[in-house]
Amino acid sequence: ATVFCVAPNAVFPFELYNEEYLQQRDLYLTQCQKQLQQFIATFGPGTAVFTNDE
């Protein structure tokens, strides 16, 4: 099982012409960020993960 998975079209897996799609993209990117932070926290001992909650 893989710990950190990325969709085939990770940068923009949703269409950009609709606000609903942009919101879906934002949710997807937030999930990717959390997965990446968890991956770093798990496999990068001594590495501090700083979050910038906007």
N, C-alpha and C positions, 0 to 999 in steps of 0.2 A: 504494500500500500504506500502511496506517495503522501508525504506530509504537506507539501506545498504544490497545489495544482493551479495551472493557468490555462484559461480557455484558449482555443486555437487562434482567435482574433482578440487578444487580450487588450489591445490599446483602445479600440472602439468596437465592441461586439454588438452595438446597437446603432440604429439609424440616427442621424443627427438632425433630422428635419422636424422633429416633433418634441415638444416639451416633456411628454410622458416618456419617450425613449431616453431623453437626456437624464431624467430622474432615475430611470432604470440603470443607466450607465454609471451615474454617481453612486448608487447603492452597490453596484458590482465593484467599482473601484475601491469603495470603502471596505468591502469584504476582502478584497485582494490585499489591501494595506494591512488589515488586521491579521490575515493569514501570514503575511510576510513578517510582521512584527513578532508573531508567535514563533515562527520558524527561527528567526534570529535569536529570540530569547531562549529557545530550546537548544539550538545547535551552535550558538555563539557565546560560550561561557565568558563572563566578564564584560559582555557587550551591553551597554545601557541603551534601551530603546526609548527615544523621546517622542512624544506625540504632540502634535500641534492641532488641538481641537479648535476649529473655527466655527 
